[in-house]
Amino acid sequence: MYPMVDAGMRCLWATGWIHQSVRMVTASFLVEYLGVSWVEGARWYHDTLVDADVAINAMMWQVLCRCTVHPSRYFSVRIFSSNL
């Protein structure tokens, strides 16, 4: 039903890598639609990614779930939100 999310997660699991844009789409899907905690998502991405970076990974997930003081949370995150 969501081929981009499915393909991204399969690629991540098989290769340990996922394109940055697809990372954002899949992470947003997990948080917004499936209600997965950003902490669980960040942990799974960190354990699965070959190029995992603790700080960048945590910040990406916090921005997606709107629980950070990062100024871009008001602009970039809304692109993925169904509540536009």
N, C-alpha and C positions, 0 to 999 in steps of 0.2 A: 504494500500500500504506500510505503514511503521509500522508493527505490534509492534515492540519494543517501538517506540515512543508513539503509541496509548495506549498500555498497561500501560506504565509508567505514562502517563498523566491521564488515568482513575484511576489508583491506587492512585495517588496523590490527585485527586479530591475526591475519595471515602473515603480514610483513613487519608489523611493529611501526609502521609509518602511515600517516594520513595527511593529506593536503591541508594547509592551514584553514582555507575557507570551509572545507568539509568538516574540519575539527569544530569550527564554530557552529555550523548547522547541526551536527549530531549532538554536540553538548547542549545547545539550545533546545533541541527536541527532547532530550532526556530530562532537562530541568522543567521546561514549560509544559510539555504534554504528558510525560510519564511521571512527573513528580518525584524524580530521583533527587536525593540530596546532593548538593554540589560537592560535598565532602566525599561522598561515595564515588561520584563521577571522577573527581580529581584523583582519588586514590587508584581507581581502575586505569585511567589514562596513564598515570605515572608508572604503574606496574607494567603496562603493555607497550608504551612508546619506547622506541629505541633512542630517540633524541629527547627524552624527558628532562625537563628543567623544573625543579621544585618551585621556584619563585614565579616563573612565567605561567606554569600550569595552574597554580593556585590563584593567581591574579585573573587569568582568563575565566575560570569558573566563578570567581566572586563577581566579576563584571557581568557575566551572564545571568546570575541570579539576583543581581541588583543589591548586593550586600556589601558594597565597598564605597569608599569615598572618591574613587577614581572619577574625574570629571566627564569622561566619555560615556559613563553609564547612562546619561540622559540622552545621548545622541545615537551611538552605534548599536546599543543593545536593542533598541526599539525596532530595528529592522527585522529581527527574528521573532518579535512578539506578535501574537495573534490579537492583541488588544490595542491595535493602532487606532 
